[in-house]
Amino acid sequence: MEHELRSTVLLANVACRHRSNFVRCKQGKRSLQDYVMELHNLEAAMTGALLSEDVNVTVFMDGGRTGPVRTELFRHQLKTFNEAVHIAMLEDHCVRSAQGHTPRVEASKGPTPMEISLAESARSQLPQRAGGRCFGCNQPGHFRRNCPHQPVEYNTRQEALGASGSQ
């Protein structure tokens, strides 16, 4: 008798806990698919004491992240949870495709170190423009167009262009 009573009370407590978790569930920073999956799992865990469709729809709409998906849900008179999920998924797809969807990267537990070696190697490969370095002889103090060490062809070409342009 005591065992039956204890198991009945424990089952009722577990169902109550799942029901309260369902009602408090929010999307937060998760994707819409993850949010819907959690709501489905919590709903499946509530054995015997299922909530009405109106409550399920209200929880889904109120727990969703503020944005175009939630706005679209409030435009419709939704009767079932599955209908609300269907409309939300369609709108989410439209929003992601219009914005050029980039998949969300799940936030890590802590800060990730920067790859400084990559930044330094990229910086060393770029030509040194700071300080007025010449791209021809790499000497500071002048630019390539004024380089005293440039090949003769370049100077004669510039002079030829200057001479033809002034006539």
N, C-alpha and C positions, 0 to 999 in steps of 0.2 A: 504494500500500500504506500509506504513512504517513498519507495523508488518510483512508483508511478506518479505520485504527486510532485516529486522533485523534477522528473523529466518533463512533466507538463509545464511547470513554472519556468524551467530553463528554456524550453522551446518558445514560450511566450515572451521571455526576456530577449531572446535572440531575434525573434520576429520584430519586436518593438525597436530593438537597436538598428536593425536593417531599415525599418520604416523611417526612423529619425534620420539615419544617414542619407536615405533617398531624398527626404524633404530638404535637407541642408546642402545637398550636392550643388556645387557651382562649377562652371567651366574653368574659370581662372585663366591661366596661360596655356592650357591644354588645347589641342585641336578639337574641332567639333566632333570628329569621329571618336576620339578618346572619351570625350564627355558623354556621348550617346552610349558607348560601350559600357561605361561605368554605370549609367542609369539602367541599362538593360540587366547588368549583373546584379545590381541592388534589387531591382524589381523581381528577378528570378529567385533571389534569396528570401524574399518575403513570402514564405509558404503559408497558405491559408488566409492571411489577412491582407489581401491585395487592396490597393487604393483604387478609387474610381478613375475613369479616363480623364475626367475634368481636372482632378488633382494632379495626375501625371502630366498633362499638358501644361498646367500652370507652373509646376515645378520646373519643367523643361524650359519654358519661356523665361521665367524669372531667373533661373540659374545661368542662362546664356550670357556670353560677353556682350557688352553694349557695342552696337555697330550695325552695319547694314543687314546682317542675317536676323538679328533680333527685331529690327524695325520691320522687316518683311514678315516675320511671324505675327507681329501685332496687327498687320493689315488684314489678316485672314480670320475668319470665324472657324477655328480649328475644333474638330470634334474628337479626334483620336490622337493618341500619342504617336502612332506610326505616320499619320498624316503630317503632324508637326515636324517629325524627323525628316520626312521626305522633302517638304518645302525648305527646311533649313539646309539640307544637303545640296539641293539645287541652287539655292541662293549663295551658299558658300562656294560652290563650284564656279558660279558666274563671277563672284567677287575675285576669287583667286586667278581666274583666267584673264580677267580685265586688268589686273595689277601685274601680270607677268609673274606668276607664282614662283616663289622661291621657298623650298621646303623649310619648315621651322627646324632649327637645331635645338634639341633638348638642352636645357641649361645644365651645366655640370655642377657637381657638388661644391666645387671651390674655384678659385681663379686659375686660369690657365696661363702658363708663362709664355711670353712673346718669343718668337724665334728671331733673336737679335742677329744671329749669324747670317740669316738670309737677307736681312735689311742691310747689313754691312757689305755683303758681297755684291748686292745690287747697286749700292752706292759707289763702290769702288769701280764698277764697270761703266758708270756714266762718265761722260767727259767732264772735266773740271771747268765749269763756266765761271765760278766765283773767283774774284780777284783779277778778272780781265786776262785770262790765259788764252793764248792763241791756239786754235785748233790745228794749225799747220805745224808749228815747231814746238808747241807746248811750253813756250816761254811766257812769263808774266809780263804785264805792262802794255800789251797791245792785242788787237784782234787780228784775225787772219786777213781781212781785207787790207790791213796796214802792215802786214808782216814783211820785215826787211829780208827774211830768209826764203821767201816763196820762189817757186820756179819762174823762170823768165817768161814762159808761155802765158802764165796767168797775168803777169804785169802787162805784157804786150796786148793781150786780149782786152784787158780793162782799158788800156789806152786807146785801142782800136774802137771799142764801144763808145768811149768818151768822145773820140774824134768824130765818129760818124754821127753821134747824137747832137753835136754842136753845130753841124753844118746846115 
